[in-house]
């Protein structure tokens, strides 16, 4: 199949019914190598909550690593019958940006779009991560569904869709010259329309988090909760370095309109106290980096006074789902979060039995 022969597909929003979620477990060949005992309990918590509700596929370094991961999950109370490990070597664990985006046609038939991943604009070695989708596909993780390589650098954490033709993103990321340097904004919009079925792109020109090395992925800043609702990171501390940028981002969100011309309903998420690593570098703590799964929303918490407020506001935005707090501090040590560490797949896509 060539790019020109693709039928009309659309990327479904995260809240549609899912077949399962993918993770890549931290290993000794990654930046987590010195802190595995610190990060693995957070991954066990994620595995427990996900596998209780749907399938969970886990990329592991090798057979020995797979056995180790399954034993940790067993001891942590995960539902092992819903878990399958795939022996695939990865550079890192942030599968939100390295896994395929699954688009559906009008008959809900899926196609796995394998976009190019270049290490967030060439910042890191990405050769193994860029091959993740092809390896998973070859091992049967997606059943018999087709994989389609796309010659466009695009990361899952850089976009949000509402299922009604709107896509939310940041100019700092999608227009970065380290990703698709020959494409104009209009050309990138054309590509988003062609592959993801969106025709209403909302560009944020403000907003960032110190310590985020993705060039301001939108999933750290603002998220769709339903077709007409956006929750976003607010900052009410005028002395904080983020104040002006996040206030400007909030103004942009207030000015956005739906495809029907209505204002979005906005939910402001609280601002946690600044978090730092051992070297004194500020880390990107964000309540917006939650994961929607079947029947639940997993929300990162930071042992912070604002945790309870964040949980309450996200629960109000998802009244039909259970809100579950998941430790977020370990994940931000490597400048990511639980949404960054996962990728969901619609019903019928993820298969735990090889073909």
Buried (B, 14 or more C-beta within 10 A) or exposed (E): EEEEEBEEBBBBBBBBEBBBBBBBBBBEBBBBEEEBEEBBEBBBBBBBBBBBBBBBBBBBBEEEBBEBBBEBBEEBBBBBEBBBBBBBBBBBBBBBBBBBBBBBBEEEEBBBBBBBBBBBBEEBEBEBBBBBBBBBBEBBBBBEBEBBBBEBBBBBBBBBBBBBBBBBBBBBBBBBEBBBEEBEEEEBBEBBBBBBBBEBBBBBEBBBBBBBBBBBBBBBBBBBBBBBBBBBBBBEEEEBEBBEBBBBBBEBBEEBEBEEEEEBBBBBBBBBEBBEEEEEEBBBBBBBBBBBBBBBBBBBBBEBEBBEBBBEBBBEBBEEBEBBBBBBBBBBBBBBBBBBBBBBBBBBBBBBEEE
